[in-house]
Amino acid sequence: MRVQLSTFDRSLLSGEQGEAAAFAMRLLVRFAEAVGAARFVDIEAAHIDGCLYLGEVSLDFVEHLLRLGGRVRVPTTLNVGSVDLIHPELFHGSDEVGRGGARLMKAHEELGCVPTFTCAPYQTIFRPRFGAQIAWAESNAIVFANSVLGARTNRYGDFIDLCCALTGRAPYYGLHVGENRRARTLVEVESLPEEWAEAGLACVAVGHAIGRRCGDRVPAITGLPPSTSEDDLKALGAVAASAGAVALFHAVGLTPEAPTVDAAFQGRAPEEVIRLAATDLRETVHKLSTVPDGTPLTAVSLGTPHFSLAEFERLMPLIDGARPMIDVYVNTHRAVLEELQRRGWDERLSAAGITLVIDTCTYVTAVMRDLSGTVMTNSGKWAYYAPGNIGVDVAFGSLADCVASARAGKVVRL
Amino acid sequence: MTVRLEATTLVSGSSQAETLVLSEPLSFWGGLDSATGRIIDQWHPEKNEVMSGRILVMRAGRGSSSGSSVLAEALRRGTGPAGIVLLARDAIVTVGAMVAAELYGKTCPVVLASEADWAAITGAGYLAIEAGEDTATIDLDAG
């Protein structure tokens, strides 16, 4: 099958829109053929994951586009980079990653991208509208845009995200198409552990189970706690996209394309029903920790995906009292930092022994001072990736557990 | 006797090598160390296996969209797989291999096999991939 090209697509390919756009369109056409797309669609926005330095290839690709005179054609946000450009002193990795990473971030700005440097672009002013066709990369951003906002993107990856931004076009297939957004699997949360006071743990457990058991099939979830917040859905999607290839979930009664089970399934029947009981959820959360309770900690890391202002509002009352015995990091982005500064919360956090990490994240780059022991997190995604990425043992717990454990210097449960 | 199977090209090229058959999908980002070609996802059944120079056989891709860069970087450094056989189309794997070919001329054919052939492919141990513009063949030695 050959992809159909519009007049504009042909002008992109021919170089009329510039050499960089032509290069990008060539890659897009081959990509479209690989995924079986019949044509392209205009996009309103792009989000680029490729500004994280993953080796010379990251920089080679963007420098190549700059040499060809590249410029993005739609509003384009940037995911986290390898260094905190606001607090460069936090970085203690190799010179190659430090220099290459900073250059890569700057090179993306030179292409016209907005220096948001966040994995939660949906919690900035660049939040896509319901139904918008977009080309987003970064697995948690993708699943959030599709599920919680009802915008439409596939699971775009490095390189192709930027090709879409440079052309303003994306292959029309997969989740850009309404009928493909239909749920296939019904996930019924039958009961919740009574001891879980907040919805966060349940959402991480459900997200992890979906990732493991649904692969890339769209699930519709019933039975999430009524207190489930946008940030809880953010955490659910993030761990589902880490443990599996979930790009869209429907939470019945909570997400915009699923006012009812019937709406989520577009009137069809589920192909599979997965039932999760309190014991399943408890066991899933238990397995996210690689160490037993009571294990000494070297650090606590919060905010993966990036902490929102609402999450800081939950954290602030918890920080009053004794200083933590260990390092505590919170990953967030520039827009949230500005609001923290406006409220004077950045100084309160610093006085409480908490390090704010901006533009990047503790599990993708060398920011944490001590990686010799166990780190605690309230992020299912962080818990999933950190052991492999940065070689630490992980304890997973609620936000309150994390703060209490930071004070105790060891894993404690409230 | 050699058995020839038909497949679909995702990224063209040719390659012959021993296989590394994964019993679960792998996310290259967080799952592959591009410096060594080793699988570092501690939850993965084939953890610590090295894919360098082998034909990676896995049903589907998984996880982070940064996987394209990690695969392309591994191919640039010469630690990546010699070829990849999938059962489900995967954009992240496809793009990683495409960019390594565009920027560095390092080819890693990626082909899509059919479900009916999967048992034979995963049992073969050694494969030869010939991936043209659209169609591809996978040769396996049936003894």
Interface residues (C-beta under 8 A of the other chain):
Chain A: L27 R30 F31 A34 V35 G36 D49 G50 L52 L54 G55 E56 V57 S58 D60 F61 H64 A137 E138 S139 I142 N154 R155 Y156 G157 D158 F159 I160 D161 G215 D216 A241 S242 A243 G244 A245 Y384 Y385 P387 G388 N389
Chain B: L10 V11 P25 S27 W29 G30 G31 S34 I40 D41 Q42 W43 A60 G61 R62 G63 S64 S65 S66 G67 S68 S69 V70 A72 E73 R76 R77 A88 R89 A91 I92 T94 V95 G96 M98 V99 A100 E102 L103 V110
